[in-house]
Structures are given as C-alpha cells and as structure tokens.
Amino acid sequence: MDNNCPELMALVMGSEGDKKALNWLRANSYSKLALIAEGADNDNTAIEELLKMDEKEWAMISLKIRAVKNSIQEDNEDWHKQSRW
C-alpha cells in the first residue's frame, strides 16, 4: 500500500472480506474504519458497535456501501441481466 491514503484502500479491501486489510486498519489506529468495512461486508455486529459508539453517520455510510456492493454482486450473478453478446 504505497500511496498517500492506504487506509482508503484497506477500507475497500476490508469491505470485501480481506482480513489482512482489517488487521492493518486496526494495527494503524483505524479501528473505526475497520468497523465500517466489516459493516459493509454484511457484519451486523460491526454496525451495532458503531451505533453504540454514537457513530450513526458512519453506520449509515457503512450500510450504503453494503447496499451498493450487494446490488452489484446480485446484478453480476443474475444471468437475466448479463449481456448475451
């Protein structure tokens, strides 16, 4: 992760279930971003933890990332929506 914002790449990777990225976030004091990534990866416990921390906005962002990610995945898996060319 050799760029100016490695935490953002780790957030994206973590939202796809990359445990190494989640561990990196926690090891580098980005535990809140780790929770956001876990929530985006369908972990309801992470969303609940964000809400307990009174981080409603971050919980909502995590849920939005989840919705977009899951919608893309559903579209890719639905053969009715795939091109026939």
Jmol script that loads the backbone (N, CA, C; Angstrom):
load data "model"
ATOM      1  N   MET A   1       0.837  -1.181   0.000  1.00  0.00           N
ATOM      2  CA  MET A   1       0.000   0.000   0.000  1.00  0.00           C
ATOM      3  C   MET A   1       0.883   1.246   0.000  1.00  0.00           C
ATOM      4  N   ASP A   2       1.458   1.538  -1.129  1.00  0.00           N
ATOM      5  CA  ASP A   2       2.385   2.656  -1.245  1.00  0.00           C
ATOM      6  C   ASP A   2       1.727   3.860  -1.909  1.00  0.00           C
ATOM      7  N   ASN A   3       0.739   4.431  -1.242  1.00  0.00           N
ATOM      8  CA  ASN A   3       0.139   5.656  -1.762  1.00  0.00           C
ATOM      9  C   ASN A   3      -0.127   6.606  -0.601  1.00  0.00           C
ATOM     10  N   ASN A   4      -0.734   7.715  -0.884  1.00  0.00           N
ATOM     11  CA  ASN A   4      -0.951   8.719   0.153  1.00  0.00           C
ATOM     12  C   ASN A   4      -2.119   8.413   1.073  1.00  0.00           C
ATOM     13  N   CYS A   5      -2.986   7.496   0.700  1.00  0.00           N
ATOM     14  CA  CYS A   5      -4.161   7.164   1.513  1.00  0.00           C
ATOM     15  C   CYS A   5      -4.345   5.651   1.603  1.00  0.00           C
ATOM     16  N   PRO A   6      -3.412   4.944   2.205  1.00  0.00           N
ATOM     17  CA  PRO A   6      -3.537   3.485   2.264  1.00  0.00           C
ATOM     18  C   PRO A   6      -4.745   3.024   3.060  1.00  0.00           C
ATOM     19  N   GLU A   7      -5.206   3.865   3.984  1.00  0.00           N
ATOM     20  CA  GLU A   7      -6.372   3.483   4.786  1.00  0.00           C
ATOM     21  C   GLU A   7      -7.629   3.358   3.936  1.00  0.00           C
ATOM     22  N   LEU A   8      -7.725   4.130   2.863  1.00  0.00           N
ATOM     23  CA  LEU A   8      -8.897   4.030   1.994  1.00  0.00           C
ATOM     24  C   LEU A   8      -8.888   2.727   1.204  1.00  0.00           C
ATOM     25  N   MET A   9      -7.715   2.323   0.730  1.00  0.00           N
ATOM     26  CA  MET A   9      -7.615   1.038   0.031  1.00  0.00           C
ATOM     27  C   MET A   9      -7.898  -0.104   1.001  1.00  0.00           C
ATOM     28  N   ALA A  10      -7.416   0.016   2.228  1.00  0.00           N
ATOM     29  CA  ALA A  10      -7.686  -1.019   3.231  1.00  0.00           C
ATOM     30  C   ALA A  10      -9.176  -1.069   3.559  1.00  0.00           C
ATOM     31  N   LEU A  11      -9.846   0.080   3.556  1.00  0.00           N
ATOM     32  CA  LEU A  11     -11.298   0.113   3.776  1.00  0.00           C
ATOM     33  C   LEU A  11     -12.016  -0.651   2.668  1.00  0.00           C
ATOM     34  N   VAL A  12     -11.632  -0.393   1.429  1.00  0.00           N
ATOM     35  CA  VAL A  12     -12.249  -1.082   0.290  1.00  0.00           C
ATOM     36  C   VAL A  12     -11.973  -2.581   0.357  1.00  0.00           C
ATOM     37  N   MET A  13     -10.727  -2.935   0.593  1.00  0.00           N
ATOM     38  CA  MET A  13     -10.361  -4.355   0.667  1.00  0.00           C
ATOM     39  C   MET A  13     -11.060  -5.037   1.845  1.00  0.00           C
ATOM     40  N   GLY A  14     -11.133  -4.345   2.966  1.00  0.00           N
ATOM     41  CA  GLY A  14     -11.804  -4.899   4.140  1.00  0.00           C
ATOM     42  C   GLY A  14     -13.286  -5.097   3.920  1.00  0.00           C
ATOM     43  N   SER A  15     -13.903  -4.218   3.144  1.00  0.00           N
ATOM     44  CA  SER A  15     -15.337  -4.367   2.865  1.00  0.00           C
ATOM     45  C   SER A  15     -15.613  -5.561   1.964  1.00  0.00           C
ATOM     46  N   GLU A  16     -14.547  -6.087   1.347  1.00  0.00           N
ATOM     47  CA  GLU A  16     -14.658  -7.307   0.544  1.00  0.00           C
ATOM     48  C   GLU A  16     -14.217  -8.535   1.330  1.00  0.00           C
ATOM     49  N   GLY A  17     -13.993  -8.367   2.627  1.00  0.00           N
ATOM     50  CA  GLY A  17     -13.679  -9.503   3.482  1.00  0.00           C
ATOM     51  C   GLY A  17     -12.204  -9.811   3.652  1.00  0.00           C
ATOM     52  N   ASP A  18     -11.332  -8.911   3.242  1.00  0.00           N
ATOM     53  CA  ASP A  18      -9.886  -9.132   3.358  1.00  0.00           C
ATOM     54  C   ASP A  18      -9.447  -8.935   4.815  1.00  0.00           C
ATOM     55  N   LYS A  19      -9.166 -10.026   5.502  1.00  0.00           N
ATOM     56  CA  LYS A  19      -8.785  -9.978   6.921  1.00  0.00           C
ATOM     57  C   LYS A  19      -7.458  -9.248   7.128  1.00  0.00           C
ATOM     58  N   LYS A  20      -6.545  -9.384   6.177  1.00  0.00           N
ATOM     59  CA  LYS A  20      -5.258  -8.695   6.282  1.00  0.00           C
ATOM     60  C   LYS A  20      -5.467  -7.176   6.296  1.00  0.00           C
ATOM     61  N   ALA A  21      -6.374  -6.695   5.460  1.00  0.00           N
ATOM     62  CA  ALA A  21      -6.669  -5.262   5.417  1.00  0.00           C
ATOM     63  C   ALA A  21      -7.312  -4.804   6.726  1.00  0.00           C
ATOM     64  N   LEU A  22      -8.219  -5.612   7.262  1.00  0.00           N
ATOM     65  CA  LEU A  22      -8.859  -5.264   8.534  1.00  0.00           C
ATOM     66  C   LEU A  22      -7.833  -5.221   9.665  1.00  0.00           C
ATOM     67  N   ASN A  23      -6.931  -6.189   9.682  1.00  0.00           N
ATOM     68  CA  ASN A  23      -5.873  -6.199  10.697  1.00  0.00           C
ATOM     69  C   ASN A  23      -4.969  -4.982  10.551  1.00  0.00           C
ATOM     70  N   TRP A  24      -4.660  -4.610   9.305  1.00  0.00           N
ATOM     71  CA  TRP A  24      -3.826  -3.434   9.059  1.00  0.00           C
ATOM     72  C   TRP A  24      -4.506  -2.176   9.593  1.00  0.00           C
ATOM     73  N   LEU A  25      -5.807  -2.041   9.326  1.00  0.00           N
ATOM     74  CA  LEU A  25      -6.537  -0.872   9.825  1.00  0.00           C
ATOM     75  C   LEU A  25      -6.449  -0.786  11.343  1.00  0.00           C
ATOM     76  N   ARG A  26      -6.683  -1.899  12.006  1.00  0.00           N
ATOM     77  CA  ARG A  26      -6.643  -1.894  13.474  1.00  0.00           C
ATOM     78  C   ARG A  26      -5.228  -1.622  13.999  1.00  0.00           C
ATOM     79  N   ALA A  27      -4.238  -2.193  13.360  1.00  0.00           N
ATOM     80  CA  ALA A  27      -2.849  -2.013  13.803  1.00  0.00           C
ATOM     81  C   ALA A  27      -2.360  -0.579  13.602  1.00  0.00           C
ATOM     82  N   ASN A  28      -3.003   0.160  12.706  1.00  0.00           N
ATOM     83  CA  ASN A  28      -2.599   1.532  12.408  1.00  0.00           C
ATOM     84  C   ASN A  28      -3.594   2.564  12.925  1.00  0.00           C
ATOM     85  N   SER A  29      -4.314   2.194  13.967  1.00  0.00           N
ATOM     86  CA  SER A  29      -5.237   3.108  14.672  1.00  0.00           C
ATOM     87  C   SER A  29      -6.410   3.567  13.817  1.00  0.00           C
ATOM     88  N   TYR A  30      -6.885   2.694  12.938  1.00  0.00           N
ATOM     89  CA  TYR A  30      -8.080   2.976  12.147  1.00  0.00           C
ATOM     90  C   TYR A  30      -9.180   1.974  12.495  1.00  0.00           C
ATOM     91  N   SER A  31      -9.400   1.759  13.776  1.00  0.00           N
ATOM     92  CA  SER A  31     -10.373   0.743  14.188  1.00  0.00           C
ATOM     93  C   SER A  31     -11.795   1.108  13.756  1.00  0.00           C
ATOM     94  N   LYS A  32     -12.089   2.392  13.688  1.00  0.00           N
ATOM     95  CA  LYS A  32     -13.422   2.799  13.237  1.00  0.00           C
ATOM     96  C   LYS A  32     -13.617   2.454  11.758  1.00  0.00           C
ATOM     97  N   LEU A  33     -12.584   2.664  10.954  1.00  0.00           N
ATOM     98  CA  LEU A  33     -12.667   2.281   9.542  1.00  0.00           C
ATOM     99  C   LEU A  33     -12.795   0.769   9.398  1.00  0.00           C
ATOM    100  N   ALA A  34     -12.160   0.026  10.288  1.00  0.00           N
ATOM    101  CA  ALA A  34     -12.294  -1.436  10.257  1.00  0.00           C
ATOM    102  C   ALA A  34     -13.741  -1.833  10.525  1.00  0.00           C
ATOM    103  N   LEU A  35     -14.388  -1.167  11.468  1.00  0.00           N
ATOM    104  CA  LEU A  35     -15.800  -1.455  11.745  1.00  0.00           C
ATOM    105  C   LEU A  35     -16.680  -1.086  10.550  1.00  0.00           C
ATOM    106  N   ILE A  36     -16.378   0.027   9.908  1.00  0.00           N
ATOM    107  CA  ILE A  36     -17.144   0.438   8.727  1.00  0.00           C
ATOM    108  C   ILE A  36     -16.996  -0.612   7.629  1.00  0.00           C
ATOM    109  N   ALA A  37     -15.783  -1.087   7.418  1.00  0.00           N
ATOM    110  CA  ALA A  37     -15.538  -2.115   6.397  1.00  0.00           C
ATOM    111  C   ALA A  37     -16.270  -3.403   6.742  1.00  0.00           C
ATOM    112  N   GLU A  38     -16.220  -3.816   7.995  1.00  0.00           N
ATOM    113  CA  GLU A  38     -16.914  -5.041   8.402  1.00  0.00           C
ATOM    114  C   GLU A  38     -18.422  -4.896   8.231  1.00  0.00           C
ATOM    115  N   GLY A  39     -18.953  -3.732   8.563  1.00  0.00           N
ATOM    116  CA  GLY A  39     -20.379  -3.489   8.360  1.00  0.00           C
ATOM    117  C   GLY A  39     -20.755  -3.556   6.894  1.00  0.00           C
ATOM    118  N   ALA A  40     -19.890  -3.024   6.040  1.00  0.00           N
ATOM    119  CA  ALA A  40     -20.132  -3.081   4.599  1.00  0.00           C
ATOM    120  C   ALA A  40     -20.057  -4.505   4.074  1.00  0.00           C
ATOM    121  N   ASP A  41     -19.351  -5.364   4.801  1.00  0.00           N
ATOM    122  CA  ASP A  41     -19.220  -6.772   4.415  1.00  0.00           C
ATOM    123  C   ASP A  41     -20.273  -7.629   5.125  1.00  0.00           C
ATOM    124  N   ASN A  42     -21.410  -7.031   5.414  1.00  0.00           N
ATOM    125  CA  ASN A  42     -22.589  -7.725   5.963  1.00  0.00           C
ATOM    126  C   ASN A  42     -22.426  -8.187   7.406  1.00  0.00           C
ATOM    127  N   ASP A  43     -21.582  -7.532   8.175  1.00  0.00           N
ATOM    128  CA  ASP A  43     -21.408  -7.853   9.590  1.00  0.00           C
ATOM    129  C   ASP A  43     -22.274  -6.899  10.419  1.00  0.00           C
ATOM    130  N   ASN A  44     -23.423  -7.394  10.856  1.00  0.00           N
ATOM    131  CA  ASN A  44     -24.343  -6.553  11.626  1.00  0.00           C
ATOM    132  C   ASN A  44     -23.787  -6.182  12.992  1.00  0.00           C
ATOM    133  N   THR A  45     -22.917  -7.008  13.544  1.00  0.00           N
ATOM    134  CA  THR A  45     -22.301  -6.700  14.834  1.00  0.00           C
ATOM    135  C   THR A  45     -21.470  -5.423  14.738  1.00  0.00           C
ATOM    136  N   ALA A  46     -20.789  -5.234  13.632  1.00  0.00           N
ATOM    137  CA  ALA A  46     -19.989  -4.022  13.435  1.00  0.00           C
ATOM    138  C   ALA A  46     -20.888  -2.791  13.371  1.00  0.00           C
ATOM    139  N   ILE A  47     -22.029  -2.913  12.705  1.00  0.00           N
ATOM    140  CA  ILE A  47     -22.985  -1.797  12.647  1.00  0.00           C
ATOM    141  C   ILE A  47     -23.484  -1.471  14.046  1.00  0.00           C
ATOM    142  N   GLU A  48     -23.830  -2.502  14.808  1.00  0.00           N
ATOM    143  CA  GLU A  48     -24.301  -2.296  16.180  1.00  0.00           C
ATOM    144  C   GLU A  48     -23.227  -1.620  17.026  1.00  0.00           C
ATOM    145  N   GLU A  49     -21.978  -2.008  16.837  1.00  0.00           N
ATOM    146  CA  GLU A  49     -20.873  -1.401  17.588  1.00  0.00           C
ATOM    147  C   GLU A  49     -20.725   0.079  17.230  1.00  0.00           C
ATOM    148  N   LEU A  50     -20.838   0.415  15.954  1.00  0.00           N
ATOM    149  CA  LEU A  50     -20.782   1.825  15.548  1.00  0.00           C
ATOM    150  C   LEU A  50     -21.921   2.616  16.180  1.00  0.00           C
ATOM    151  N   LEU A  51     -23.103   2.031  16.225  1.00  0.00           N
ATOM    152  CA  LEU A  51     -24.243   2.718  16.833  1.00  0.00           C
ATOM    153  C   LEU A  51     -24.041   2.900  18.334  1.00  0.00           C
ATOM    154  N   LYS A  52     -23.460   1.907  18.999  1.00  0.00           N
ATOM    155  CA  LYS A  52     -23.166   2.024  20.433  1.00  0.00           C
ATOM    156  C   LYS A  52     -22.161   3.141  20.692  1.00  0.00           C
ATOM    157  N   MET A  53     -21.273   3.368  19.739  1.00  0.00           N
ATOM    158  CA  MET A  53     -20.266   4.427  19.858  1.00  0.00           C
ATOM    159  C   MET A  53     -20.854   5.789  19.471  1.00  0.00           C
ATOM    160  N   ASP A  54     -22.151   5.827  19.189  1.00  0.00           N
ATOM    161  CA  ASP A  54     -22.860   7.031  18.743  1.00  0.00           C
ATOM    162  C   ASP A  54     -22.276   7.566  17.435  1.00  0.00           C
ATOM    163  N   GLU A  55     -21.940   6.645  16.556  1.00  0.00           N
ATOM    164  CA  GLU A  55     -21.403   6.978  15.234  1.00  0.00           C
ATOM    165  C   GLU A  55     -22.453   6.639  14.173  1.00  0.00           C
ATOM    166  N   LYS A  56     -23.617   7.269  14.275  1.00  0.00           N
ATOM    167  CA  LYS A  56     -24.740   6.959  13.381  1.00  0.00           C
ATOM    168  C   LYS A  56     -24.409   7.240  11.918  1.00  0.00           C
ATOM    169  N   GLU A  57     -23.699   8.342  11.683  1.00  0.00           N
ATOM    170  CA  GLU A  57     -23.365   8.700  10.303  1.00  0.00           C
ATOM    171  C   GLU A  57     -22.471   7.641   9.665  1.00  0.00           C
ATOM    172  N   TRP A  58     -21.479   7.165  10.429  1.00  0.00           N
ATOM    173  CA  TRP A  58     -20.578   6.142   9.897  1.00  0.00           C
ATOM    174  C   TRP A  58     -21.297   4.817   9.720  1.00  0.00           C
ATOM    175  N   ALA A  59     -22.235   4.519  10.599  1.00  0.00           N
ATOM    176  CA  ALA A  59     -23.035   3.299  10.436  1.00  0.00           C
ATOM    177  C   ALA A  59     -23.857   3.381   9.155  1.00  0.00           C
ATOM    178  N   MET A  60     -24.432   4.551   8.883  1.00  0.00           N
ATOM    179  CA  MET A  60     -25.227   4.725   7.664  1.00  0.00           C
ATOM    180  C   MET A  60     -24.349   4.635   6.413  1.00  0.00           C
ATOM    181  N   ILE A  61     -23.156   5.205   6.467  1.00  0.00           N
ATOM    182  CA  ILE A  61     -22.238   5.105   5.330  1.00  0.00           C
ATOM    183  C   ILE A  61     -21.871   3.646   5.086  1.00  0.00           C
ATOM    184  N   SER A  62     -21.614   2.919   6.161  1.00  0.00           N
ATOM    185  CA  SER A  62     -21.294   1.500   6.040  1.00  0.00           C
ATOM    186  C   SER A  62     -22.447   0.734   5.399  1.00  0.00           C
ATOM    187  N   LEU A  63     -23.671   1.045   5.810  1.00  0.00           N
ATOM    188  CA  LEU A  63     -24.845   0.378   5.235  1.00  0.00           C
ATOM    189  C   LEU A  63     -25.035   0.748   3.768  1.00  0.00           C
ATOM    190  N   LYS A  64     -24.715   1.982   3.405  1.00  0.00           N
ATOM    191  CA  LYS A  64     -24.812   2.394   1.993  1.00  0.00           C
ATOM    192  C   LYS A  64     -23.782   1.644   1.140  1.00  0.00           C
ATOM    193  N   ILE A  65     -22.556   1.534   1.654  1.00  0.00           N
ATOM    194  CA  ILE A  65     -21.530   0.775   0.935  1.00  0.00           C
ATOM    195  C   ILE A  65     -21.999  -0.659   0.762  1.00  0.00           C
ATOM    196  N   ARG A  66     -22.574  -1.228   1.824  1.00  0.00           N
ATOM    197  CA  ARG A  66     -23.094  -2.603   1.776  1.00  0.00           C
ATOM    198  C   ARG A  66     -24.158  -2.738   0.696  1.00  0.00           C
ATOM    199  N   ALA A  67     -25.102  -1.786   0.650  1.00  0.00           N
ATOM    200  CA  ALA A  67     -26.197  -1.860  -0.316  1.00  0.00           C
ATOM    201  C   ALA A  67     -25.669  -1.810  -1.750  1.00  0.00           C
ATOM    202  N   VAL A  68     -24.748  -0.902  -2.014  1.00  0.00           N
ATOM    203  CA  VAL A  68     -24.183  -0.784  -3.361  1.00  0.00           C
ATOM    204  C   VAL A  68     -23.404  -2.047  -3.718  1.00  0.00           C
ATOM    205  N   LYS A  69     -22.579  -2.503  -2.801  1.00  0.00           N
ATOM    206  CA  LYS A  69     -21.754  -3.698  -3.035  1.00  0.00           C
ATOM    207  C   LYS A  69     -22.629  -4.919  -3.293  1.00  0.00           C
ATOM    208  N   ASN A  70     -23.662  -5.105  -2.478  1.00  0.00           N
ATOM    209  CA  ASN A  70     -24.548  -6.258  -2.646  1.00  0.00           C
ATOM    210  C   ASN A  70     -25.367  -6.161  -3.930  1.00  0.00           C
ATOM    211  N   SER A  71     -25.771  -4.945  -4.302  1.00  0.00           N
ATOM    212  CA  SER A  71     -26.521  -4.758  -5.541  1.00  0.00           C
ATOM    213  C   SER A  71     -25.666  -5.115  -6.755  1.00  0.00           C
ATOM    214  N   ILE A  72     -24.421  -4.683  -6.747  1.00  0.00           N
ATOM    215  CA  ILE A  72     -23.514  -5.022  -7.847  1.00  0.00           C
ATOM    216  C   ILE A  72     -23.320  -6.528  -7.921  1.00  0.00           C
ATOM    217  N   GLN A  73     -23.136  -7.157  -6.773  1.00  0.00           N
ATOM    218  CA  GLN A  73     -22.938  -8.609  -6.753  1.00  0.00           C
ATOM    219  C   GLN A  73     -24.176  -9.340  -7.269  1.00  0.00           C
ATOM    220  N   GLU A  74     -25.367  -8.896  -6.851  1.00  0.00           N
ATOM    221  CA  GLU A  74     -26.603  -9.530  -7.324  1.00  0.00           C
ATOM    222  C   GLU A  74     -26.755  -9.366  -8.829  1.00  0.00           C
ATOM    223  N   ASP A  75     -26.443  -8.172  -9.341  1.00  0.00           N
ATOM    224  CA  ASP A  75     -26.531  -7.943 -10.785  1.00  0.00           C
ATOM    225  C   ASP A  75     -25.565  -8.843 -11.549  1.00  0.00           C
ATOM    226  N   ASN A  76     -24.378  -9.035 -11.011  1.00  0.00           N
ATOM    227  CA  ASN A  76     -23.390  -9.887 -11.677  1.00  0.00           C
ATOM    228  C   ASN A  76     -23.782 -11.355 -11.652  1.00  0.00           C
ATOM    229  N   GLU A  77     -24.542 -11.761 -10.652  1.00  0.00           N
ATOM    230  CA  GLU A  77     -24.932 -13.164 -10.527  1.00  0.00           C
ATOM    231  C   GLU A  77     -26.252 -13.484 -11.229  1.00  0.00           C
ATOM    232  N   ASP A  78     -27.014 -12.459 -11.632  1.00  0.00           N
ATOM    233  CA  ASP A  78     -28.305 -12.667 -12.286  1.00  0.00           C
ATOM    234  C   ASP A  78     -28.087 -12.813 -13.792  1.00  0.00           C
ATOM    235  N   TRP A  79     -28.258 -14.016 -14.298  1.00  0.00           N
ATOM    236  CA  TRP A  79     -27.985 -14.253 -15.716  1.00  0.00           C
ATOM    237  C   TRP A  79     -28.959 -13.506 -16.617  1.00  0.00           C
ATOM    238  N   HIS A  80     -30.113 -13.087 -16.100  1.00  0.00           N
ATOM    239  CA  HIS A  80     -31.058 -12.298 -16.899  1.00  0.00           C
ATOM    240  C   HIS A  80     -30.485 -10.923 -17.257  1.00  0.00           C
ATOM    241  N   LYS A  81     -29.599 -10.426 -16.417  1.00  0.00           N
ATOM    242  CA  LYS A  81     -29.040  -9.095 -16.627  1.00  0.00           C
ATOM    243  C   LYS A  81     -27.709  -9.122 -17.366  1.00  0.00           C
ATOM    244  N   GLN A  82     -27.214 -10.297 -17.668  1.00  0.00           N
ATOM    245  CA  GLN A  82     -25.928 -10.397 -18.345  1.00  0.00           C
ATOM    246  C   GLN A  82     -26.111 -10.280 -19.854  1.00  0.00           C
ATOM    247  N   SER A  83     -25.145  -9.663 -20.477  1.00  0.00           N
ATOM    248  CA  SER A  83     -25.177  -9.485 -21.923  1.00  0.00           C
ATOM    249  C   SER A  83     -25.055 -10.838 -22.620  1.00  0.00           C
ATOM    250  N   ARG A  84     -25.747 -10.966 -23.724  1.00  0.00           N
ATOM    251  CA  ARG A  84     -25.701 -12.215 -24.494  1.00  0.00           C
ATOM    252  C   ARG A  84     -24.724 -12.122 -25.649  1.00  0.00           C
ATOM    253  N   TRP A  85     -23.985 -11.065 -25.759  1.00  0.00           N
ATOM    254  CA  TRP A  85     -23.071 -10.869 -26.889  1.00  0.00           C
ATOM    255  C   TRP A  85     -21.765 -11.492 -26.623  1.00  0.00           C
TER     256      TRP A  85
END
end "model"
wireframe off; spacefill off
backbone 0.3
color backbone group
